[in-house]
Amino acid sequence: MNSTSAQTSQSTLPAQVVLVVDFGAQYAQLIARRVREAKVYSEIVAHTISAREVKARNPAAIILSGGPKSVHVDGAPKLDAAIYELGIPIFGICYGVQLIAQQLGGEVARGGKGEYGRATLRRISGVQSTLLTDSVVENSRELSVWMSHFDAVTQVPDGFVATAATPDAPMAVIECSARKIWGVQFHPEVMHTQQGTEVLQQFIHQLAGCKPTWTMDSVIDTQVKAIREQVGNERVVCGLSGGVDSAVAAALVHRAIGKQLTCVYVDTGLMRKNESAQIVETFHRAMGIELVHVDAGSRFFERLKGVTEPEAKRKTIGELFVRIFEENTGGLTDAKFLVQGTLYPDVIESGGQDGTASVIKSHHNVGGLPEDMTLKLVEPLRALFKDEVRALGAQLGLPDEIIWRQPFPGPGLGVRIIGEVTPEKVAILQNADAIVREEVRAAGLEREIWQAFAVLADIRSVGVMGDERTYGRPIIVRAVTSEDAMTADWARLPYDLLEKISSRVINEVAGVNRVVYDVTSKPPGTIEWE
């Protein structure tokens, strides 16, 4: 499905919004999340946004993000200078503060060696600050802040005053209350900056006057109304994948329209251990959602015979999923809308690295959809980040087992089995994977780890169990930490936890005689093995 073959719903959004202008660094999403943590709705926009477009949006405030370039480089991103004249409170961070200084008549120059990592920020004596007030910096004149810059502001524009400095940034904080413009050279959005949250909230709440009204209760109320207005009395279908996104989307739509929603769960036979039973129990029995449960494992195993190449497996699983999904929704002819669990990071990434969030990519939350499909999309989560989706799920009454379920690939265990997929291999992997996740949970690490799972390799190795020689398969344990899955680091699991996982897998899972741990980050590796 492409963006022209389906009509996408536009969520009803709060009237109060903070626009985060993306200058191409990795910080824009984090800044947007920090604004929302302050209970104020935020959206990321491209640096190419015009003053006319900003005025039409009527934001409560604007935050200029950091960026990877120097303001002196040819082609460095700029901001429409007319935006500074709109009277909207503006807060520049790193590249953002340098751009403010340069565009408004100040100067930005290269420092001696730049600052990367921790630096000591000192308030300038005798200069009053509306940003770094005594309450923000806890009556101290110093803060430990996180820096990442080579250029620095060396002369403020007319009307501005420098209120704090670091060893290599003599004007690390600049302010002009009369024009409602503030800027900081450091990164208040990162956890390494002391009082960073308080600095951001001083701008958001006190200087920009934003009210803390963005809560999950308000999201539910807003989206329930929007969904009802969009779908009317028409039938709506949702393809449940077992993941948190589709689960929360289904629960929210069900809250809005009740029996008009039918969920279809295609059990591919490639799900995690006991997952299918839990989905049926949660959505059909506990929540009363009309659920079509299709036990199609045998069809998938038949289609996967002899298929070993990773991309071929993905396509085989995806195409069959679509056909079975169609078979169990009347060929999609009597439904008018399809629910998808599209999240805000999906929308941002669709627009490319410059943050052009208006370009929306196709999402295949149900395994890939027909090109000629004319269903209109209902995407009630498209304004939310992952952590907000989990919070919303809790408000909707979903159990922790669903809310905190770790990300799971669409093709399921089919891409965690190297080589041909068979029922026997799936059974081995399901049992080993269950042990990995059980022990990570028992160790209290489940919410600190992005994903922890098992992989079944297509090799055998010699071992000794008791007095007998074995020739079994190895299980590869993969655990990573991440915030968004774009990058990931291998999790430093405690040795005693790894020992317990290894012992249980070898003793409890027939056919396995060796356990190894994957210590590869992303990049260069990927989180999944196929």
One Martini backbone bead per residue (centre of mass of N, CA, C, O) as a GRO file, in nm:
protein
  530
    1MET     BB    1   0.096   0.035   0.022
    2ASN     BB    2   0.029   0.366  -0.045
    3SER     BB    3  -0.038   0.704   0.012
    4THR     BB    4  -0.267   0.695  -0.234
    5SER     BB    5  -0.444   0.419  -0.144
    6ALA     BB    6  -0.491   0.580   0.131
    7GLN     BB    7  -0.663   0.720   0.398
    8THR     BB    8  -0.549   0.933   0.645
    9SER     BB    9  -0.572   1.008   0.954
   10GLN     BB   10  -0.634   1.303   1.151
   11SER     BB   11  -0.550   1.396   1.438
   12THR     BB   12  -0.655   1.531   1.724
   13LEU     BB   13  -0.507   1.825   1.841
   14PRO     BB   14  -0.376   2.037   2.032
   15ALA     BB   15  -0.364   2.379   2.056
   16GLN     BB   16  -0.110   2.329   2.224
   17VAL     BB   17   0.222   2.391   2.080
   18VAL     BB   18   0.552   2.265   2.033
   19LEU     BB   19   0.809   2.349   1.820
   20VAL     BB   20   1.058   2.136   1.673
   21VAL     BB   21   1.349   2.221   1.519
   22ASP     BB   22   1.519   2.046   1.265
   23PHE     BB   23   1.893   2.025   1.204
   24GLY     BB   24   1.996   1.697   1.186
   25ALA     BB   25   2.008   1.574   1.451
   26GLN     BB   26   1.952   1.354   1.739
   27TYR     BB   27   1.772   1.563   1.933
   28ALA     BB   28   1.473   1.620   1.858
   29GLN     BB   29   1.326   1.380   1.987
   30LEU     BB   30   1.420   1.433   2.278
   31ILE     BB   31   1.299   1.709   2.308
   32ALA     BB   32   1.005   1.631   2.253
   33ARG     BB   33   0.988   1.438   2.496
   34ARG     BB   34   1.050   1.648   2.718
   35VAL     BB   35   0.805   1.821   2.667
   36ARG     BB   36   0.596   1.596   2.727
   37GLU     BB   37   0.696   1.550   3.021
   38ALA     BB   38   0.572   1.852   3.072
   39LYS     BB   39   0.275   1.837   2.950
   40VAL     BB   40   0.349   1.909   2.640
   41TYR     BB   41   0.288   1.943   2.323
   42SER     BB   42   0.481   1.806   2.041
   43GLU     BB   43   0.660   1.897   1.732
   44ILE     BB   44   0.827   1.809   1.438
   45VAL     BB   45   1.018   2.025   1.224
   46ALA     BB   46   1.144   2.174   0.967
   47HIS     BB   47   1.375   2.425   0.883
   48THR     BB   48   1.184   2.510   0.624
   49ILE     BB   49   0.995   2.658   0.773
   50SER     BB   50   0.771   2.911   0.766
   51ALA     BB   51   0.629   3.187   0.892
   52ARG     BB   52   0.351   3.125   0.778
   53GLU     BB   53   0.330   2.836   0.894
   54VAL     BB   54   0.366   2.911   1.187
   55LYS     BB   55   0.126   3.105   1.212
   56ALA     BB   56  -0.086   2.887   1.141
   57ARG     BB   57  -0.013   2.708   1.399
   58ASN     BB   58   0.017   2.865   1.664
   59PRO     BB   59   0.241   2.845   1.870
   60ALA     BB   60   0.364   2.864   2.199
   61ALA     BB   61   0.645   2.747   2.087
   62ILE     BB   62   1.009   2.740   2.013
   63ILE     BB   63   1.257   2.488   1.922
   64LEU     BB   64   1.602   2.475   1.864
   65SER     BB   65   1.807   2.253   1.756
   66GLY     BB   66   2.051   2.076   1.700
   67GLY     BB   67   2.360   2.024   1.497
   68PRO     BB   68   2.624   1.899   1.276
   69LYS     BB   69   2.687   2.192   1.197
   70SER     BB   70   2.809   2.484   1.084
   71VAL     BB   71   2.715   2.813   1.032
   72HIS     BB   72   2.968   2.851   0.813
   73VAL     BB   73   2.866   2.650   0.625
   74ASP     BB   74   2.785   2.560   0.332
   75GLY     BB   75   2.443   2.491   0.359
   76ALA     BB   76   2.350   2.563   0.619
   77PRO     BB   77   2.099   2.565   0.817
   78LYS     BB   78   1.809   2.764   0.835
   79LEU     BB   79   1.596   3.033   0.934
   80ASP     BB   80   1.329   3.206   0.908
   81ALA     BB   81   1.365   3.531   1.009
   82ALA     BB   82   1.055   3.601   1.052
   83ILE     BB   83   1.009   3.428   1.311
   84TYR     BB   84   1.138   3.634   1.518
   85GLU     BB   85   0.879   3.847   1.462
   86LEU     BB   86   0.616   3.693   1.598
   87GLY     BB   87   0.640   3.659   1.931
   88ILE     BB   88   0.749   3.380   1.979
   89PRO     BB   89   0.879   3.174   2.182
   90ILE     BB   90   1.240   3.111   2.197
   91PHE     BB   91   1.463   2.812   2.190
   92GLY     BB   92   1.811   2.757   2.187
   93ILE     BB   93   2.020   2.470   2.089
   94CYS     BB   94   2.327   2.514   2.018
   95TYR     BB   95   2.282   2.563   1.707
   96GLY     BB   96   2.041   2.744   1.779
   97VAL     BB   97   2.202   2.974   1.923
   98GLN     BB   98   2.392   3.039   1.687
   99LEU     BB   99   2.168   3.121   1.489
  100ILE     BB  100   2.055   3.352   1.646
  101ALA     BB  101   2.310   3.521   1.654
  102GLN     BB  102   2.365   3.540   1.347
  103GLN     BB  103   2.072   3.643   1.244
  104LEU     BB  104   2.073   3.900   1.474
  105GLY     BB  105   2.398   4.020   1.473
  106GLY     BB  106   2.598   3.844   1.577
  107GLU     BB  107   2.860   3.614   1.691
  108VAL     BB  108   3.048   3.332   1.546
  109ALA     BB  109   3.311   3.123   1.675
  110ARG     BB  110   3.598   2.960   1.703
  111GLY     BB  111   3.741   2.784   1.924
  112GLY     BB  112   4.009   2.635   2.054
  113LYS     BB  113   3.865   2.311   2.123
  114GLY     BB  114   3.617   2.283   2.246
  115GLU     BB  115   3.318   2.091   2.361
  116TYR     BB  116   3.309   1.754   2.511
  117GLY     BB  117   3.088   1.706   2.739
  118ARG     BB  118   3.174   1.802   3.029
  119ALA     BB  119   3.077   2.114   3.197
  120THR     BB  120   3.115   2.432   3.349
  121LEU     BB  121   2.853   2.636   3.456
  122ARG     BB  122   2.849   3.000   3.488
  123ARG     BB  123   2.730   3.257   3.629
  124ILE     BB  124   2.707   3.591   3.574
  125SER     BB  125   2.796   3.844   3.746
  126GLY     BB  126   2.533   4.090   3.771
  127VAL     BB  127   2.333   3.907   3.597
  128GLN     BB  128   2.015   3.872   3.500
  129SER     BB  129   1.802   3.573   3.500
  130THR     BB  130   1.513   3.407   3.355
  131LEU     BB  131   1.630   3.110   3.335
  132LEU     BB  132   1.862   3.109   3.573
  133THR     BB  133   1.731   3.068   3.840
  134ASP     BB  134   1.742   2.987   4.165
  135SER     BB  135   1.537   2.747   4.135
  136VAL     BB  136   1.691   2.601   3.904
  137VAL     BB  137   2.000   2.614   4.050
  138GLU     BB  138   1.983   2.601   4.361
  139ASN     BB  139   2.159   2.859   4.449
  140SER     BB  140   2.365   2.818   4.223
  141ARG     BB  141   2.643   2.915   4.001
  142GLU     BB  142   2.649   2.601   3.915
  143LEU     BB  143   2.684   2.366   3.635
  144SER     BB  144   2.655   2.047   3.496
  145VAL     BB  145   2.722   2.007   3.151
  146TRP     BB  146   2.641   1.924   2.808
  147MET     BB  147   2.869   1.907   2.537
  148SER     BB  148   2.871   1.983   2.152
  149HIS     BB  149   3.131   2.188   2.043
  150PHE     BB  150   3.314   2.450   1.857
  151ASP     BB  151   3.141   2.663   1.837
  152ALA     BB  152   3.067   3.014   1.944
  153VAL     BB  153   2.948   3.271   2.114
  154THR     BB  154   3.098   3.620   2.100
  155GLN     BB  155   2.832   3.792   2.015
  156VAL     BB  156   2.564   3.962   2.086
  157PRO     BB  157   2.286   4.084   2.015
  158ASP     BB  158   2.085   4.323   2.020
  159GLY     BB  159   1.938   4.304   2.351
  160PHE     BB  160   2.132   4.108   2.459
  161VAL     BB  161   2.240   3.866   2.717
  162ALA     BB  162   2.486   3.728   2.908
  163THR     BB  163   2.450   3.468   3.185
  164ALA     BB  164   2.664   3.242   3.085
  165ALA     BB  165   2.959   3.021   3.129
  166THR     BB  166   3.239   2.862   2.984
  167PRO     BB  167   3.560   2.802   2.905
  168ASP     BB  168   3.455   2.780   2.567
  169ALA     BB  169   3.181   2.967   2.644
  170PRO     BB  170   3.121   3.298   2.707
  171MET     BB  171   2.807   3.253   2.572
  172ALA     BB  172   2.609   2.999   2.682
  173VAL     BB  173   2.394   3.227   2.764
  174ILE     BB  174   2.111   3.381   2.607
  175GLU     BB  175   1.910   3.694   2.633
  176CYS     BB  176   1.559   3.823   2.538
  177SER     BB  177   1.277   3.912   2.685
  178ALA     BB  178   1.149   4.121   2.488
  179ARG     BB  179   1.164   3.886   2.242
  180LYS     BB  180   1.147   3.590   2.349
  181ILE     BB  181   1.470   3.499   2.365
  182TRP     BB  182   1.658   3.193   2.398
  183GLY     BB  183   1.993   3.044   2.481
  184VAL     BB  184   2.194   2.734   2.458
  185GLN     BB  185   2.489   2.544   2.432
  186PHE     BB  186   2.372   2.325   2.577
  187HIS     BB  187   2.212   2.004   2.685
  188PRO     BB  188   1.910   1.974   2.859
  189GLU     BB  189   1.793   1.687   2.743
  190VAL     BB  190   2.014   1.546   2.890
  191MET     BB  191   2.103   1.359   3.170
  192HIS     BB  192   2.397   1.498   3.213
  193THR     BB  193   2.238   1.751   3.287
  194GLN     BB  194   2.212   1.966   3.529
  195GLN     BB  195   1.892   2.075   3.544
  196GLY     BB  196   1.769   2.036   3.256
  197THR     BB  197   1.466   2.008   3.307
  198GLU     BB  198   1.435   2.284   3.450
  199VAL     BB  199   1.520   2.459   3.214
  200LEU     BB  200   1.300   2.372   3.016
  201GLN     BB  201   1.056   2.435   3.210
  202GLN     BB  202   1.109   2.734   3.236
  203PHE     BB  203   1.042   2.792   2.945
  204ILE     BB  204   0.770   2.649   2.903
  205HIS     BB  205   0.608   2.756   3.162
  206GLN     BB  206   0.717   3.052   3.229
  207LEU     BB  207   0.805   3.195   2.955
  208ALA     BB  208   0.571   3.060   2.759
  209GLY     BB  209   0.304   2.957   2.923
  210CYS     BB  210   0.262   2.657   2.947
  211LYS     BB  211   0.032   2.406   2.994
  212PRO     BB  212  -0.009   2.097   3.186
  213THR     BB  213  -0.227   1.901   2.964
  214TRP     BB  214  -0.051   1.655   2.863
  215THR     BB  215  -0.227   1.356   2.879
  216MET     BB  216  -0.359   1.043   2.867
  217ASP     BB  217  -0.647   1.136   2.919
  218SER     BB  218  -0.652   1.345   2.689
  219VAL     BB  219  -0.594   1.147   2.462
  220ILE     BB  220  -0.838   0.969   2.490
  221ASP     BB  221  -1.056   1.183   2.454
  222THR     BB  222  -0.961   1.288   2.178
  223GLN     BB  223  -0.955   1.012   2.017
  224VAL     BB  224  -1.241   0.918   2.057
  225LYS     BB  225  -1.367   1.153   1.908
  226ALA     BB  226  -1.211   1.120   1.638
  227ILE     BB  227  -1.299   0.832   1.569
  228ARG     BB  228  -1.605   0.879   1.562
  229GLU     BB  229  -1.595   1.095   1.337
  230GLN     BB  230  -1.455   0.919   1.118
  231VAL     BB  231  -1.638   0.632   1.117
  232GLY     BB  232  -1.897   0.620   1.258
  233ASN     BB  233  -2.087   0.324   1.146
  234GLU     BB  234  -1.850   0.170   1.059
  235ARG     BB  235  -1.641  -0.077   0.982
  236VAL     BB  236  -1.359  -0.220   1.171
  237VAL     BB  237  -1.017  -0.319   1.130
  238CYS     BB  238  -0.764  -0.534   1.303
  239GLY     BB  239  -0.424  -0.626   1.310
  240LEU     BB  240  -0.292  -0.846   1.519
  241SER     BB  241   0.053  -0.908   1.644
  242GLY     BB  242   0.125  -0.878   1.976
  243GLY     BB  243   0.195  -0.597   2.001
  244VAL     BB  244   0.171  -0.291   2.153
  245ASP     BB  245   0.063  -0.109   1.926
  246SER     BB  246  -0.186  -0.275   1.829
  247ALA     BB  247  -0.310  -0.310   2.110
  248VAL     BB  248  -0.360  -0.010   2.180
  249ALA     BB  249  -0.516   0.066   1.929
  250ALA     BB  250  -0.749  -0.134   1.976
  251ALA     BB  251  -0.836  -0.035   2.258
  252LEU     BB  252  -0.903   0.258   2.169
  253VAL     BB  253  -1.111   0.193   1.949
  254HIS     BB  254  -1.298   0.030   2.134
  255ARG     BB  255  -1.365   0.266   2.323
  256ALA     BB  256  -1.512   0.424   2.087
  257ILE     BB  257  -1.686   0.165   1.907
  258GLY     BB  258  -1.671  -0.124   1.982
  259LYS     BB  259  -1.848  -0.350   1.777
  260GLN     BB  260  -1.719  -0.223   1.510
  261LEU     BB  261  -1.480  -0.398   1.599
  262THR     BB  262  -1.239  -0.613   1.427
  263CYS     BB  263  -1.016  -0.863   1.512
  264VAL     BB  264  -0.715  -1.002   1.364
  265TYR     BB  265  -0.553  -1.319   1.438
  266VAL     BB  266  -0.261  -1.447   1.298
  267ASP     BB  267  -0.143  -1.766   1.348
  268THR     BB  268   0.178  -1.870   1.235
  269GLY     BB  269   0.360  -2.043   1.451
  270LEU     BB  270   0.584  -1.784   1.523
  271MET     BB  271   0.545  -1.747   1.813
  272ARG     BB  272   0.561  -1.714   2.124
  273LYS     BB  273   0.524  -1.856   2.409
  274ASN     BB  274   0.182  -1.832   2.480
  275GLU     BB  275   0.082  -1.580   2.309
  276SER     BB  276  -0.190  -1.656   2.183
  277ALA     BB  277  -0.346  -1.708   2.445
  278GLN     BB  278  -0.312  -1.420   2.558
  279ILE     BB  279  -0.457  -1.265   2.335
  280VAL     BB  280  -0.731  -1.401   2.365
  281GLU     BB  281  -0.772  -1.338   2.664
  282THR     BB  282  -0.749  -1.026   2.653
  283PHE     BB  283  -0.944  -0.944   2.404
  284HIS     BB  284  -1.190  -1.138   2.431
  285ARG     BB  285  -1.244  -1.208   2.734
  286ALA     BB  286  -1.164  -0.941   2.893
  287MET     BB  287  -1.259  -0.704   2.662
  288GLY     BB  288  -1.474  -0.796   2.433
  289ILE     BB  289  -1.344  -0.842   2.161
  290GLU     BB  290  -1.374  -0.900   1.841
  291LEU     BB  291  -1.223  -1.221   1.749
  292VAL     BB  292  -1.013  -1.348   1.496
  293HIS     BB  293  -0.881  -1.677   1.516
  294VAL     BB  294  -0.603  -1.792   1.321
  295ASP     BB  295  -0.489  -2.120   1.265
  296ALA     BB  296  -0.187  -2.119   1.041
  297GLY     BB  297   0.076  -2.286   1.082
  298SER     BB  298   0.069  -2.512   0.861
  299ARG     BB  299   0.081  -2.314   0.617
  300PHE     BB  300   0.357  -2.189   0.681
  301PHE     BB  301   0.529  -2.448   0.687
  302GLU     BB  302   0.469  -2.530   0.398
  303ARG     BB  303   0.578  -2.264   0.259
  304LEU     BB  304   0.880  -2.294   0.411
  305LYS     BB  305   0.983  -2.512   0.252
  306GLY     BB  306   1.324  -2.465   0.166
  307VAL     BB  307   1.349  -2.187   0.306
  308THR     BB  308   1.655  -1.972   0.376
  309GLU     BB  309   1.634  -1.694   0.283
  310PRO     BB  310   1.557  -1.417   0.451
  311GLU     BB  311   1.384  -1.254   0.242
  312ALA     BB  312   1.212  -1.494   0.153
  313LYS     BB  313   1.081  -1.540   0.425
  314ARG     BB  314   0.947  -1.268   0.461
  315LYS     BB  315   0.772  -1.278   0.203
  316THR     BB  316   0.623  -1.538   0.260
  317ILE     BB  317   0.491  -1.450   0.523
  318GLY     BB  318   0.358  -1.182   0.429
  319GLU     BB  319   0.181  -1.291   0.195
  320LEU     BB  320   0.019  -1.501   0.358
  321PHE     BB  321  -0.096  -1.310   0.563
  322VAL     BB  322  -0.269  -1.145   0.370
  323ARG     BB  323  -0.449  -1.374   0.264
  324ILE     BB  324  -0.563  -1.453   0.544
  325PHE     BB  325  -0.674  -1.181   0.620
  326GLU     BB  326  -0.876  -1.163   0.386
  327GLU     BB  327  -1.038  -1.429   0.442
  328ASN     BB  328  -1.121  -1.297   0.752
  329THR     BB  329  -1.263  -1.010   0.605
  330GLY     BB  330  -1.424  -1.044   0.341
  331GLY     BB  331  -1.198  -0.918   0.151
  332LEU     BB  332  -1.241  -0.615   0.256
  333THR     BB  333  -1.551  -0.520   0.170
  334ASP     BB  334  -1.716  -0.444   0.463
  335ALA     BB  335  -1.486  -0.246   0.517
  336LYS     BB  336  -1.350   0.098   0.572
  337PHE     BB  337  -1.139   0.036   0.809
  338LEU     BB  338  -0.790   0.059   0.931
  339VAL     BB  339  -0.589  -0.035   1.188
  340GLN     BB  340  -0.289   0.139   1.304
  341GLY     BB  341   0.037   0.149   1.489
  342THR     BB  342   0.138   0.428   1.433
  343LEU     BB  343   0.416   0.626   1.502
  344TYR     BB  344   0.597   0.910   1.529
  345PRO     BB  345   0.876   0.798   1.433
  346ASP     BB  346   0.765   0.701   1.161
  347VAL     BB  347   0.694   0.983   1.055
  348ILE     BB  348   0.969   1.115   1.077
  349GLU     BB  349   1.135   0.908   0.903
  350SER     BB  350   0.972   0.957   0.640
  351GLY     BB  351   1.104   1.261   0.605
  352GLY     BB  352   1.378   1.230   0.699
  353GLN     BB  353   1.656   1.397   0.839
  354ASP     BB  354   1.503   1.691   0.829
  355GLY     BB  355   1.200   1.646   0.949
  356THR     BB  356   0.980   1.584   0.723
  357ALA     BB  357   0.672   1.489   0.847
  358SER     BB  358   0.473   1.502   0.582
  359VAL     BB  359   0.611   1.239   0.489
  360ILE     BB  360   0.446   0.935   0.428
  361LYS     BB  361   0.479   0.615   0.491
  362SER     BB  362   0.442   0.295   0.465
  363HIS     BB  363   0.262   0.064   0.668
  364HIS     BB  364   0.315  -0.293   0.793
  365ASN     BB  365   0.143  -0.408   1.060
  366VAL     BB  366   0.013  -0.673   0.882
  367GLY     BB  367   0.255  -0.766   0.665
  368GLY     BB  368   0.119  -0.639   0.428
  369LEU     BB  369  -0.049  -0.470   0.162
  370PRO     BB  370  -0.246  -0.410  -0.080
  371GLU     BB  371  -0.218  -0.191  -0.342
  372ASP     BB  372  -0.556  -0.172  -0.388
  373MET     BB  373  -0.628  -0.061  -0.126
  374THR     BB  374  -0.921   0.143   0.021
  375LEU     BB  375  -0.869   0.182   0.298
  376LYS     BB  376  -0.900   0.361   0.577
  377LEU     BB  377  -0.704   0.510   0.815
  378VAL     BB  378  -0.643   0.430   1.163
  379GLU     BB  379  -0.416   0.649   1.369
  380PRO     BB  380  -0.408   0.704   1.710
  381LEU     BB  381  -0.061   0.699   1.751
  382ARG     BB  382   0.094   0.914   1.556
  383ALA     BB  383   0.171   1.122   1.815
  384LEU     BB  384   0.347   0.889   1.952
  385PHE     BB  385   0.551   0.749   2.169
  386LYS     BB  386   0.638   0.459   2.316
  387ASP     BB  387   0.606   0.550   2.614
  388GLU     BB  388   0.317   0.663   2.565
  389VAL     BB  389   0.184   0.398   2.480
  390ARG     BB  390   0.223   0.253   2.747
  391ALA     BB  391   0.066   0.458   2.919
  392LEU     BB  392  -0.197   0.425   2.762
  393GLY     BB  393  -0.237   0.123   2.815
  394ALA     BB  394  -0.271   0.155   3.120
  395GLN     BB  395  -0.525   0.342   3.104
  396LEU     BB  396  -0.686   0.103   2.939
  397GLY     BB  397  -0.608  -0.183   3.103
  398LEU     BB  398  -0.362  -0.320   3.024
  399PRO     BB  399  -0.144  -0.551   3.066
  400ASP     BB  400   0.191  -0.584   3.125
  401GLU     BB  401   0.236  -0.815   2.915
  402ILE     BB  402   0.166  -0.609   2.686
  403ILE     BB  403   0.302  -0.331   2.741
  404TRP     BB  404   0.607  -0.482   2.799
  405ARG     BB  405   0.646  -0.589   2.535
  406GLN     BB  406   0.869  -0.675   2.324
  407PRO     BB  407   0.993  -0.647   2.042
  408PHE     BB  408   0.857  -0.793   1.730
  409PRO     BB  409   0.876  -0.946   1.449
  410GLY     BB  410   0.664  -1.002   1.197
  411PRO     BB  411   0.794  -1.303   1.125
  412GLY     BB  412   0.908  -1.381   1.381
  413LEU     BB  413   1.083  -1.677   1.431
  414GLY     BB  414   1.171  -1.693   1.127
  415VAL     BB  415   1.424  -1.471   1.198
  416ARG     BB  416   1.549  -1.677   1.447
  417ILE     BB  417   1.593  -1.892   1.219
  418ILE     BB  418   1.845  -2.049   1.077
  419GLY     BB  419   1.706  -2.129   0.801
  420GLU     BB  420   1.492  -2.360   0.808
  421VAL     BB  421   1.147  -2.384   0.888
  422THR     BB  422   1.027  -2.574   1.169
  423PRO     BB  423   0.848  -2.710   1.419
  424GLU     BB  424   1.093  -2.810   1.581
  425LYS     BB  425   1.252  -2.543   1.590
  426VAL     BB  426   1.033  -2.371   1.720
  427ALA     BB  427   1.015  -2.529   1.985
  428ILE     BB  428   1.302  -2.480   2.076
  429LEU     BB  429   1.292  -2.168   2.069
  430GLN     BB  430   1.054  -2.116   2.255
  431ASN     BB  431   1.183  -2.242   2.510
  432ALA     BB  432   1.442  -2.071   2.517
  433ASP     BB  433   1.312  -1.789   2.508
  434ALA     BB  434   1.148  -1.814   2.769
  435ILE     BB  435   1.392  -1.833   2.957
  436VAL     BB  436   1.524  -1.567   2.896
  437ARG     BB  437   1.278  -1.386   2.979
  438GLU     BB  438   1.236  -1.494   3.265
  439GLU     BB  439   1.522  -1.419   3.379
  440VAL     BB  440   1.517  -1.118   3.318
  441ARG     BB  441   1.268  -1.064   3.489
  442ALA     BB  442   1.374  -1.185   3.762
  443ALA     BB  443   1.621  -0.963   3.758
  444GLY     BB  444   1.483  -0.673   3.682
  445LEU     BB  445   1.550  -0.604   3.343
  446GLU     BB  446   1.315  -0.566   3.136
  447ARG     BB  447   1.298  -0.232   3.137
  448GLU     BB  448   1.618  -0.195   3.050
  449ILE     BB  449   1.549  -0.370   2.798
  450TRP     BB  450   1.464  -0.386   2.475
  451GLN     BB  451   1.596  -0.682   2.411
  452ALA     BB  452   1.532  -1.043   2.476
  453PHE     BB  453   1.670  -1.336   2.310
  454ALA     BB  454   1.653  -1.612   2.087
  455VAL     BB  455   1.873  -1.811   1.874
  456LEU     BB  456   1.878  -2.040   1.594
  457ALA     BB  457   2.119  -2.220   1.465
  458ASP     BB  458   2.265  -2.379   1.155
  459ILE     BB  459   2.416  -2.570   1.373
  460ARG     BB  460   2.660  -2.797   1.508
  461SER     BB  461   2.780  -2.949   1.820
  462VAL     BB  462   2.993  -3.077   2.039
  463GLY     BB  463   2.915  -3.279   2.332
  464VAL     BB  464   2.863  -3.330   2.698
  465MET     BB  465   2.615  -3.556   2.852
  466GLY     BB  466   2.738  -3.697   3.087
  467ASP     BB  467   2.857  -3.993   2.908
  468GLU     BB  468   2.767  -3.843   2.643
  469ARG     BB  469   2.761  -3.776   2.320
  470THR     BB  470   2.692  -3.475   2.141
  471TYR     BB  471   2.481  -3.321   1.860
  472GLY     BB  472   2.399  -3.000   1.883
  473ARG     BB  473   2.250  -2.699   1.936
  474PRO     BB  474   2.277  -2.359   1.940
  475ILE     BB  475   2.221  -2.086   2.156
  476ILE     BB  476   2.148  -1.746   2.105
  477VAL     BB  477   2.201  -1.464   2.296
  478ARG     BB  478   1.999  -1.158   2.287
  479ALA     BB  479   2.093  -0.827   2.420
  480VAL     BB  480   1.954  -0.491   2.431
  481THR     BB  481   2.009  -0.142   2.420
  482SER     BB  482   1.754   0.121   2.379
  483GLU     BB  483   1.533   0.387   2.243
  484ASP     BB  484   1.473   0.326   1.894
  485ALA     BB  485   1.655   0.104   1.718
  486MET     BB  486   1.870   0.257   1.549
  487THR     BB  487   2.035   0.196   1.801
  488ALA     BB  488   2.266  -0.045   1.972
  489ASP     BB  489   2.350  -0.221   2.271
  490TRP     BB  490   2.495  -0.450   2.442
  491ALA     BB  491   2.410  -0.617   2.716
  492ARG     BB  492   2.533  -0.622   3.057
  493LEU     BB  493   2.503  -0.902   3.177
  494PRO     BB  494   2.517  -1.088   3.430
  495TYR     BB  495   2.684  -1.374   3.492
  496ASP     BB  496   2.465  -1.521   3.664
  497LEU     BB  497   2.248  -1.495   3.448
  498LEU     BB  498   2.389  -1.644   3.219
  499GLU     BB  499   2.424  -1.906   3.375
  500LYS     BB  500   2.122  -1.965   3.419
  501ILE     BB  501   2.039  -1.972   3.126
  502SER     BB  502   2.228  -2.194   3.030
  503SER     BB  503   2.141  -2.417   3.224
  504ARG     BB  504   1.840  -2.428   3.147
  505VAL     BB  505   1.858  -2.476   2.845
  506ILE     BB  506   2.028  -2.741   2.852
  507ASN     BB  507   1.828  -2.897   3.059
  508GLU     BB  508   1.528  -2.819   2.909
  509VAL     BB  509   1.635  -2.832   2.600
  510ALA     BB  510   1.605  -3.024   2.350
  511GLY     BB  511   1.901  -3.021   2.136
  512VAL     BB  512   2.079  -2.855   2.346
  513ASN     BB  513   2.456  -2.787   2.413
  514ARG     BB  514   2.468  -2.460   2.365
  515VAL     BB  515   2.568  -2.124   2.488
  516VAL     BB  516   2.559  -1.792   2.352
  517TYR     BB  517   2.685  -1.447   2.336
  518ASP     BB  518   2.593  -1.141   2.200
  519VAL     BB  519   2.850  -0.863   2.134
  520THR     BB  520   2.675  -0.678   1.930
  521SER     BB  521   2.628  -0.388   1.780
  522LYS     BB  522   2.430  -0.098   1.660
  523PRO     BB  523   2.644  -0.074   1.493
  524PRO     BB  524   2.707  -0.333   1.265
  525GLY     BB  525   2.473  -0.471   1.353
  526THR     BB  526   2.177  -0.621   1.422
  527ILE     BB  527   1.934  -0.720   1.620
  528GLU     BB  528   1.865  -0.908   1.425
  529TRP     BB  529   1.967  -1.190   1.224
  530GLU     BB  530   1.736  -1.141   0.968
   0.00000   0.00000   0.00000
